[in-house]
Amino acid sequence: MPLLWHSLQNAVMSCCKFLVGGRVDNIPGLDGNFAIQIPEGTENGSSFKLEGKGMPRFGDERGDEYVVVKLSLPKGLAEEGKTLLRQFERLRMLHLDRVFLSEPSFGFPALPCSRNEAAK
């Protein structure tokens, strides 16, 4: 199908939507605004195809609408937000590298790490 019959929209989302998923509203389309559901763990630049929602073709047939999601990072975070993000990163690392967490980081004290875990 020629690209001429497709349409493309960009949807700007917060980092939280990329991480946990959710609904993105008010995406402009040919038939008015619409919403899409974003799955958990979506990557920046991912595209979603909405079949039959693009440009009209001959008769009742239509092309497809594509939505590309773009990451919008917050600017000027309050200290409370920065602290929560640091805590999130630290919790995420719990499942990745216990030795890393045995060192103080992000202004938090070191977590206990037994010598057996450090040797692994």
N, C-alpha and C positions, 0 to 999 in steps of 0.2 A: 504494500500500500504506500503511495507517495507520502512524503512527509508533509506535504501541503494540507492534508486532511487532519493532521494532528494539531493539538495546541499544547502549549507548555506554560506552566505557572510555577512560581517559586513560593514556598511557604517558609517563613522565618519562625524558628522555634527556640525555646529556652533549652539550656543544657539538661534541665530536669526531665523534659519531655523525651529527649533523646535517651536518657538513662532508664526511665521507668515506663515510658510509653504514655499514650493518652490521646485525647481528641484534639485536633487542630481545626478551629472554626474560621469562618470568614475568608475562605480562599476564593478569590474571584474566578468565575467560570463563564462560559458563554451563556448559560441559562440562569445566571445569578450566582450568589455566593453558595459555597457548599463546605462540608466538613469531611475530614478523613480521620481514620483511626491509625495512629502510629504505634507499631509494636515496640516492646521493650528492647533496648540495645540497638536502636537504629543508628546507622552511620551517617555522618555529615555528607551531603551530596547524593544520598539515596533517592531513587525516583520511584514513584508509585503510578501505575497505569490504571486509568478509569476508562474501561471499554465503552465505546459508543457515546462519549461525552465531548468529543472534539468537534472539529469543523464539519458542517453539513456537506454531504456528497450528493450524488444523484439520487433522487427519490427520497426515501426516508432514512437512508443509510448515513451514518456519521463516522468520522474518524475517532481517535482516542485522545483523551486528555491525559497529560503527564504532569505530575506534581513533583518537583525537586525540593527536598527539605534542606534548609540552610541553618547552621548553628548561629545563634545570637548569644554572645557572652555578656553578662552584666558588667556595667562599668560603675565604679564608685561604690563598691560594697561597703556596708557598715561593718564595724568590727564584729558584731554578733554573727553576721553572715560568713565572714572570713573564718571565724572560730569553728562554725559548723562545718564548713568545707574542709578545714584541717582535720577535724574529728572524723569526717567521712573518709578522707584519704587514709587516715590511720587505721580505721576499721577495715577498709578494703585490703590494706596490707597484711592484716592478721591472717588472711587466707593465702597469702603469697610467700611471705618470708619472715619467719619468726626471729631469725638472727638479726635482720635489719631492725626489727622492733625492739631488740634488746638495747639499742642505742637511743639516747634521748633525741627527740626530733620535734619540730614544729612547736617548741615551747612546752612540750609535755614530758613528764619523766619517763624513763625507760620502763618497759614492761618486763616482768620477770621471764627469764628464759633459762631453762636448765642447761647444764653442760652437755647433756645427752642430745638436746635439740640443737645446740650450737654445733655439735660434731656432725650432724646429718648433712 
